[in-house]
């Protein structure tokens, strides 16, 4: 089909790999269903994704255009080449927020340059709200993409969605979040970051989240990276919040046919060496340890975790990353990381340490891997579910706390051993949790439940599955919109549902 005959969707993404990767997976899905997709991101992330995207997209003849935006030099507020959250020092939040706002003008200039190929839809990351005004300016619709799950999005909205209503209250040792499905969700105080309890509107991060959650209703519909069978109650809650506007669950956005090192950066270990090491271990005996692209452990945290892993006497694969705060161009990352570990740890050969990025899907899909120690970022959580691997969780920030609660308490496929970015793992707790998941009857039950959700996840994206049908309904809606003119395109009565 000629590009001009396809509905053109402009996908505006948030500059962090945890958002960029599922957005790219979604872009590929949409393009494989006869949509033309412009993937809008920063110049840095576009460069990082280009090789990965071009190879797979060209092979499948997908109509995806990577568009890297740069603000004008007058408002450039991030170092050139570092316009991605995982490349920045840990306390760069306020600068990043300003940078995100500065991308609106170059995006709107890009839209103006499209001429007759202007997008019928702006598909905006949930955490970018200036797209409300951009959609209004160009007379198009705004659809939100939530790269996090329905539960995490629901809790975030309950906390930040209203300026005047205080939905968070303390009751003894518990924290209650009201307004989710006409009931409340109970957290322990440890499960809720103190920052979210105080809601100081002078805090730039709090103001940022309030603005994003309050803009959620200003959309035409919403795509969510989850599947109906995983979070039915919270998907229903989001549907209620949208007041009849369509909601499509289209996850898990993980490349099922691509269990290889094809998400994120290039791996810092050869796949052959990794698989050879995993092949030498017993089934379900290995724990994989990784905390994503934005969480970096201190020396004290690293050593406590290392001692706990050693005490468990279970083999492990550990992906260790060092904060950009401590790395210079002259640094030897391996030497730097090794200095964080207990004396003699590497020589004792208890596991496999990977310095930097690891091929996560390759590891999780291997039969010897029986548990995943994770920060509970939503991408990692879905990958673990899709591979049928139970979790040992250490949520650190954002909705990771809510994801961990979902995994450990509602789904029953994991156990939590630590929390918060500055938490120090208890070595005994690490040992107990690792042994629990890998070698106890309770862990066997977790694995059975994880395999059940694995089956449901695969069915959801298979022929006739819930996510497949939802995706097709969204695509059909985009074709209908392309054939509309003027006010019909943005009128409140337009039906984009299944």
C-alpha positions as CSV (number, residue, x, y, z in Angstrom):
1,X,0.0,0.0,0.0
2,X,1.3,3.5,-0.9
3,X,2.4,5.5,2.1
4,X,-0.1,8.3,1.2
5,X,-2.9,5.7,1.3
6,X,-2.1,4.7,4.9
7,X,-3.2,6.5,8.0
8,X,-0.2,8.4,9.4
9,X,0.3,8.2,13.2
10,X,2.8,10.4,14.9
11,X,4.1,8.6,18.0
12,X,5.6,11.0,20.6
13,X,7.8,9.2,23.1
14,X,9.4,10.0,26.4
15,X,13.2,10.1,26.4
16,X,13.9,7.1,28.5
17,X,14.7,3.6,27.4
18,X,12.0,2.1,29.6
19,X,9.5,4.1,27.5
20,X,11.3,4.0,24.1
21,X,11.6,0.2,23.8
22,X,7.9,-0.6,24.2
23,X,7.0,2.4,22.1
24,X,9.2,1.0,19.3
25,X,7.6,-2.4,19.7
26,X,4.2,-0.8,19.4
27,X,5.3,1.2,16.4
28,X,6.4,-2.0,14.6
29,X,3.0,-3.7,15.4
30,X,1.1,-0.7,14.0
31,X,3.2,-0.6,10.9
32,X,2.7,-4.3,10.4
33,X,-1.0,-3.5,10.3
34,X,-0.8,-1.1,7.4
35,X,-0.2,2.2,9.3
36,X,2.5,4.7,8.5
37,X,4.3,5.5,11.8
38,X,6.6,8.4,12.6
39,X,8.4,7.6,15.8
40,X,9.2,11.0,17.4
41,X,12.0,11.0,20.0
42,X,15.3,12.9,20.8
43,X,18.1,12.8,18.4
44,X,20.2,10.7,20.8
45,X,17.6,8.0,21.2
46,X,16.9,8.0,17.5
47,X,20.6,7.3,16.8
48,X,20.6,4.5,19.4
49,X,17.5,2.8,18.0
50,X,18.3,3.3,14.3
51,X,20.3,0.2,13.7
52,X,17.9,-2.0,15.7
53,X,14.8,-0.5,14.0
54,X,16.1,-0.4,10.4
55,X,17.2,-4.0,10.3
56,X,14.0,-5.5,11.4
57,X,11.7,-2.9,9.8
58,X,13.4,-3.2,6.4
59,X,13.2,-7.0,6.5
60,X,9.4,-6.8,7.1
61,X,8.9,-3.7,4.8
62,X,7.5,-1.7,7.7
63,X,6.6,1.9,7.2
64,X,8.3,3.5,10.2
65,X,10.2,6.8,10.1
66,X,12.5,7.7,13.0
67,X,12.4,11.4,13.8
68,X,15.0,12.8,16.1
69,X,14.2,16.2,17.5
70,X,16.6,18.7,19.0
71,X,15.5,21.9,20.7
72,X,17.1,25.2,19.5
73,X,20.5,26.0,21.0
74,X,18.8,28.8,23.0
75,X,16.9,26.3,25.1
76,X,19.2,23.3,24.9
77,X,19.4,22.2,28.6
78,X,21.0,18.8,28.3
79,X,24.5,17.9,27.2
80,X,24.5,17.1,23.5
81,X,24.4,13.4,22.9
82,X,22.9,12.7,26.4
83,X,19.2,13.3,25.7
84,X,18.2,10.0,27.4
85,X,17.4,9.4,31.0
86,X,19.8,6.5,31.4
87,X,22.8,8.6,30.2
88,X,22.4,11.3,32.7
89,X,23.5,11.7,36.4
90,X,20.8,10.5,38.8
91,X,19.7,14.0,40.0
92,X,19.0,15.4,36.5
93,X,15.2,15.2,36.9
94,X,14.3,19.0,36.7
95,X,16.6,19.5,33.7
96,X,14.9,16.6,31.9
97,X,11.5,18.0,32.6
98,X,12.5,21.3,31.1
99,X,14.0,19.5,28.1
100,X,10.8,17.6,27.5
101,X,8.8,20.9,27.4
102,X,11.3,22.3,24.9
103,X,10.5,19.6,22.3
104,X,7.0,21.0,21.6
105,X,8.1,23.7,19.1
106,X,10.3,21.4,17.0
107,X,7.6,18.8,17.0
108,X,5.0,21.3,15.7
109,X,7.4,22.5,13.1
110,X,7.8,18.9,11.9
111,X,4.0,18.5,11.7
112,X,3.7,21.6,9.6
113,X,6.3,20.3,7.2
114,X,4.3,17.1,6.6
115,X,1.9,18.8,4.2
116,X,-0.7,16.4,2.9
117,X,0.9,13.7,5.1
118,X,-0.1,15.3,8.4
119,X,-0.9,12.6,11.0
120,X,-4.5,11.6,11.7
121,X,-3.5,10.9,15.2
122,X,-0.9,12.0,17.7
123,X,-0.1,8.9,19.8
124,X,1.4,10.5,22.9
125,X,3.3,9.0,25.8
126,X,1.2,9.3,29.0
127,X,4.0,11.5,30.5
128,X,4.0,14.1,27.7
129,X,1.0,16.5,28.1
130,X,1.9,19.3,25.7
131,X,0.5,17.1,22.9
132,X,-2.9,18.2,24.1
133,X,-2.3,21.7,22.7
134,X,-0.5,20.3,19.6
135,X,-3.5,18.1,18.7
136,X,-5.9,21.0,19.2
137,X,-3.7,23.2,17.0
138,X,-3.7,20.8,14.1
139,X,-7.3,19.6,14.4
140,X,-6.3,16.0,15.0
141,X,-6.8,13.5,17.8
142,X,-4.6,12.7,20.8
143,X,-4.4,9.0,21.9
144,X,-2.4,8.2,25.0
145,X,0.0,5.3,25.2
146,X,0.6,4.1,28.8
147,X,3.9,2.0,28.7
148,X,3.2,1.1,32.3
149,X,0.5,-1.3,33.5
150,X,-3.1,-0.6,34.4
151,X,-2.6,-1.0,38.1
152,X,0.4,1.4,38.2
153,X,-1.5,3.9,36.0
154,X,-4.6,3.7,38.2
155,X,-2.7,4.4,41.4
156,X,-0.7,7.2,39.9
157,X,-4.0,8.8,38.6
158,X,-5.7,8.3,42.0
159,X,-2.8,10.1,43.7
160,X,-2.0,12.9,41.2
161,X,-5.2,13.2,39.1
162,X,-6.8,15.9,41.3
163,X,-5.4,19.1,42.8
164,X,-8.2,19.5,45.3
165,X,-9.0,15.9,46.4
166,X,-6.6,14.2,48.8
167,X,-6.9,10.6,47.9
168,X,-4.0,9.4,50.0
169,X,-4.5,8.9,53.8
170,X,-2.6,7.2,56.6
171,X,-4.3,4.7,58.9
172,X,-1.9,3.4,61.5
173,X,0.8,1.5,59.7
174,X,-1.0,1.5,56.4
175,X,-1.4,4.0,53.6
176,X,-4.8,4.0,51.8
177,X,-5.3,5.2,48.2
178,X,-9.0,6.0,47.6
179,X,-10.9,6.1,44.4
180,X,-9.9,3.0,42.5
181,X,-13.0,1.0,41.5
182,X,-15.1,2.8,44.1
183,X,-12.9,1.2,46.8
184,X,-9.4,1.7,48.2
185,X,-6.1,0.0,47.8
186,X,-4.0,-0.5,51.0
187,X,-0.3,-0.2,51.1
188,X,2.2,-0.5,53.9
189,X,4.1,2.7,54.6
190,X,7.2,1.0,53.3
191,X,5.5,0.3,50.0
192,X,4.7,4.0,49.4
193,X,7.6,6.5,48.7
194,X,7.5,9.3,51.3
195,X,7.6,11.8,48.4
196,X,4.2,10.5,47.2
197,X,2.7,10.9,50.7
198,X,3.5,14.5,51.1
199,X,2.6,15.8,47.6
200,X,4.6,19.0,47.9
201,X,3.5,21.0,44.9
202,X,6.8,23.0,45.1
203,X,8.5,19.7,44.1
204,X,9.1,19.8,40.3
205,X,8.6,16.1,40.1
206,X,5.3,16.2,41.9
207,X,4.1,19.1,39.7
208,X,5.2,17.1,36.6
209,X,3.2,14.0,37.6
210,X,0.1,16.1,38.5
211,X,0.1,17.7,35.1
212,X,0.4,14.5,33.3
213,X,-2.3,12.6,35.3
214,X,-4.7,15.6,35.0
215,X,-4.2,15.6,31.2
216,X,-5.2,12.0,30.9
217,X,-8.8,12.8,30.4
218,X,-7.9,15.1,27.5
219,X,-7.5,12.3,25.0
220,X,-9.5,10.4,22.4
221,X,-8.6,7.1,23.8
222,X,-5.8,5.1,25.4
223,X,-3.5,2.2,24.6
224,X,-2.1,0.3,27.5
225,X,0.9,-2.1,27.6
226,X,-0.9,-4.9,29.4
227,X,-3.4,-7.6,28.5
228,X,-7.0,-8.1,29.7
229,X,-6.4,-11.4,31.6
230,X,-3.6,-9.9,33.7
231,X,-5.2,-6.8,35.1
232,X,-9.0,-6.9,34.4
233,X,-10.1,-4.9,37.4
234,X,-7.7,-2.0,36.8
235,X,-8.4,-1.9,33.1
236,X,-12.1,-1.5,34.0
237,X,-11.1,1.3,36.3
238,X,-9.2,3.1,33.5
239,X,-12.2,2.7,31.2
240,X,-14.4,4.3,33.9
241,X,-12.0,7.2,34.1
242,X,-12.1,7.7,30.4
243,X,-15.9,8.1,30.5
244,X,-16.7,6.0,27.5
245,X,-13.7,6.8,25.4
246,X,-12.0,3.7,24.0
247,X,-9.3,1.9,25.9
248,X,-7.2,-0.8,24.1
249,X,-5.0,-3.2,26.0
250,X,-2.4,-4.3,23.4
251,X,0.4,-5.9,25.5
252,X,2.6,-7.6,26.3
253,X,4.7,-5.5,23.9
254,X,7.6,-8.0,23.8
255,X,8.9,-9.5,20.6
256,X,7.6,-13.0,21.0
257,X,9.4,-14.3,17.9
258,X,12.6,-12.7,18.8
259,X,14.1,-14.3,21.9
260,X,17.5,-12.8,21.2
261,X,19.5,-9.7,22.0
262,X,17.3,-7.3,19.9
263,X,15.9,-5.0,22.6
264,X,17.9,-2.1,24.0
265,X,21.6,-1.8,23.6
266,X,24.2,-4.3,22.3
267,X,25.0,-6.8,25.0
268,X,28.2,-6.7,26.9
269,X,28.7,-10.4,26.6
270,X,28.6,-12.8,23.6
271,X,25.5,-14.8,23.4
272,X,27.5,-18.0,22.8
273,X,29.4,-17.5,26.1
274,X,26.3,-16.7,28.0
275,X,24.3,-19.7,26.7
276,X,27.2,-22.0,27.3
277,X,27.4,-21.0,30.9
278,X,23.6,-21.3,31.4
279,X,23.6,-24.7,29.7
280,X,25.9,-26.0,32.4
281,X,23.4,-25.3,35.2
282,X,20.4,-27.3,36.4
283,X,16.8,-26.4,35.3
284,X,15.3,-23.5,37.3
285,X,18.4,-23.2,39.5
286,X,19.8,-19.8,38.4
287,X,18.6,-16.3,39.5
288,X,19.0,-13.5,37.0
289,X,19.8,-10.1,38.7
290,X,19.2,-6.8,36.9
291,X,17.8,-3.5,37.9
292,X,17.1,-1.8,34.5
293,X,18.8,1.1,32.8
294,X,18.2,3.9,35.4
295,X,18.9,2.2,38.8
296,X,22.6,2.2,39.9
297,X,23.6,0.6,43.2
298,X,26.0,2.2,45.6
299,X,29.0,0.3,46.9
300,X,27.2,-0.4,50.2
301,X,24.1,-1.7,48.3
302,X,26.2,-3.8,45.9
303,X,28.2,-5.4,48.7
304,X,25.2,-6.3,50.8
305,X,23.4,-7.8,47.8
306,X,26.6,-9.7,46.8
307,X,26.9,-11.3,50.3
308,X,23.2,-12.3,50.2
309,X,23.6,-13.9,46.8
310,X,26.6,-15.8,48.0
311,X,24.9,-17.0,51.1
312,X,22.0,-18.5,49.1
313,X,24.4,-20.9,47.3
314,X,22.4,-20.5,44.1
315,X,24.1,-19.7,40.8
316,X,23.4,-16.2,39.4
317,X,23.8,-14.1,36.4
318,X,24.2,-10.5,37.5
319,X,24.1,-7.5,35.2
320,X,26.0,-4.6,37.0
321,X,25.8,-1.1,35.8
322,X,27.6,2.0,37.2
323,X,26.0,5.4,37.5
324,X,27.1,8.0,34.9
325,X,27.9,10.1,38.1
326,X,31.0,7.9,38.7
327,X,32.1,7.1,35.1
328,X,34.5,9.3,33.1
329,X,35.8,8.7,29.6
330,X,39.0,7.3,31.2
331,X,37.2,4.9,33.6
332,X,37.6,1.2,33.2
333,X,34.0,0.1,34.0
334,X,35.0,-3.5,34.9
335,X,37.6,-2.3,37.4
336,X,35.3,0.3,38.8
337,X,32.5,-2.3,39.3
338,X,34.8,-4.8,40.8
339,X,35.9,-2.3,43.4
340,X,32.2,-2.3,44.6
341,X,32.2,-6.0,45.3
342,X,33.3,-7.8,48.4
343,X,37.0,-8.9,48.4
344,X,37.5,-12.1,46.6
345,X,33.9,-12.2,45.3
346,X,34.9,-12.6,41.6
347,X,37.5,-15.2,42.4
348,X,35.0,-17.4,44.2
349,X,33.1,-18.0,40.9
350,X,29.6,-18.2,42.4
351,X,28.0,-16.8,39.3
352,X,28.4,-14.9,36.0
353,X,28.8,-11.2,36.3
354,X,28.0,-9.1,33.2
355,X,29.4,-5.6,33.2
356,X,26.7,-3.4,31.7
357,X,23.9,-4.3,29.4
358,X,22.7,-8.0,29.4
359,X,20.5,-9.8,26.7
360,X,17.6,-10.1,29.1
361,X,15.2,-12.1,26.9
362,X,17.9,-14.6,26.1
363,X,18.5,-15.1,29.8
364,X,14.9,-15.3,31.0
365,X,14.0,-17.7,28.2
366,X,16.7,-20.2,29.2
367,X,15.5,-23.4,31.1
368,X,18.2,-23.0,33.8
369,X,16.8,-19.6,34.9
370,X,14.2,-20.0,37.7
371,X,13.9,-16.5,39.1
372,X,14.4,-12.8,38.2
373,X,15.7,-10.3,40.8
374,X,14.3,-7.1,39.4
375,X,13.5,-3.4,40.1
376,X,10.0,-4.2,38.8
377,X,10.0,-1.8,35.9
378,X,7.0,-2.7,33.8
379,X,9.0,-3.9,30.8
380,X,11.0,-6.3,32.9
381,X,7.9,-7.4,34.7
382,X,6.1,-8.3,31.4
383,X,9.2,-10.0,30.1
384,X,9.4,-12.2,33.3
385,X,5.7,-13.0,33.0
386,X,6.0,-13.9,29.3
387,X,8.8,-16.3,30.1
388,X,7.0,-17.8,33.1
389,X,9.7,-16.8,35.5
390,X,8.8,-15.8,39.1
391,X,10.4,-12.6,40.6
392,X,12.4,-11.4,43.6
393,X,11.6,-7.7,43.7
394,X,13.4,-4.5,44.8
395,X,11.2,-1.6,43.6
396,X,13.2,1.7,43.6
397,X,11.1,4.6,42.3
398,X,8.0,5.6,40.4
399,X,5.3,2.9,39.7
400,X,7.8,0.1,40.4
401,X,6.4,0.0,44.0
402,X,3.0,-0.6,42.6
403,X,4.2,-3.2,40.1
404,X,5.9,-5.1,42.9
405,X,2.7,-5.1,44.9
406,X,0.8,-6.5,41.9
407,X,3.4,-9.2,41.3
408,X,3.8,-10.3,45.0
409,X,0.3,-9.8,46.4
410,X,-2.2,-10.0,43.6
411,X,-0.6,-12.3,41.1
412,X,1.3,-14.3,43.6
413,X,4.4,-14.8,41.4
414,X,7.1,-13.1,43.5
415,X,8.4,-12.0,46.8
416,X,9.9,-8.6,47.8
417,X,13.2,-8.3,49.7
418,X,14.0,-4.5,49.6
419,X,12.5,-1.2,48.6
420,X,13.4,2.4,47.6
421,X,16.4,3.8,45.7
422,X,18.4,4.3,48.9
423,X,17.4,1.0,50.6
424,X,20.1,-1.3,51.8
425,X,19.4,-5.0,51.3
426,X,19.3,-7.2,54.4
427,X,21.7,-10.0,53.5
428,X,19.7,-12.6,55.4
429,X,16.5,-11.4,53.6
430,X,18.2,-11.7,50.2
431,X,19.3,-15.3,51.0
432,X,15.8,-16.3,52.3
433,X,14.0,-14.8,49.2
434,X,16.3,-16.3,46.7
435,X,16.0,-19.8,48.3
436,X,12.3,-19.4,48.6
437,X,11.7,-18.8,44.9
438,X,14.3,-21.3,43.6
439,X,14.1,-24.2,46.1
440,X,11.0,-24.2,48.2
441,X,7.5,-25.5,47.8
442,X,6.2,-21.9,47.9
443,X,8.5,-21.1,45.0
444,X,7.2,-24.1,43.1
445,X,3.6,-22.7,43.5
446,X,4.8,-19.3,42.3
447,X,6.3,-20.9,39.2
448,X,3.1,-22.7,38.5
449,X,1.2,-19.4,38.6
450,X,3.8,-17.7,36.5
451,X,3.5,-20.4,33.9
452,X,-0.3,-19.8,33.9
453,X,0.1,-16.1,33.2
454,X,2.7,-17.0,30.6
455,X,0.1,-19.0,28.7
456,X,-2.5,-16.2,29.0
457,X,0.0,-13.6,27.8
458,X,0.8,-15.7,24.7
459,X,-2.8,-16.3,24.0
460,X,-3.6,-12.6,24.3
461,X,-1.3,-11.8,21.4
462,X,-2.1,-14.8,19.3
463,X,-4.8,-15.2,16.7
464,X,-8.1,-14.1,18.2
465,X,-6.5,-13.1,21.5
466,X,-7.7,-10.0,23.4
467,X,-4.7,-7.9,22.6
468,X,-4.7,-8.8,18.9
469,X,-8.4,-7.9,18.6
470,X,-7.8,-4.6,20.5
471,X,-4.9,-3.7,18.3
472,X,-7.0,-4.4,15.1
473,X,-9.8,-2.2,16.5
474,X,-7.4,0.7,17.0
475,X,-6.0,0.2,13.5
476,X,-9.6,0.1,12.0
477,X,-10.3,3.4,13.9
478,X,-7.3,5.1,12.3
479,X,-8.5,4.0,8.8
480,X,-11.9,5.5,9.6
481,X,-10.3,8.7,10.7
482,X,-8.3,9.1,7.6
483,X,-11.5,9.0,5.6
484,X,-13.2,11.7,7.7
485,X,-12.9,15.4,7.1
486,X,-13.1,18.5,9.3
487,X,-15.2,18.3,12.5
488,X,-16.2,14.7,11.9
489,X,-12.6,13.8,12.6
490,X,-12.6,15.2,16.1
491,X,-16.2,15.1,17.1
492,X,-17.0,13.5,20.5
493,X,-19.3,10.9,19.1
494,X,-16.9,9.1,16.8
495,X,-16.8,5.4,17.6
496,X,-13.3,3.8,17.7
497,X,-14.3,0.8,19.8
498,X,-14.2,-2.9,18.7
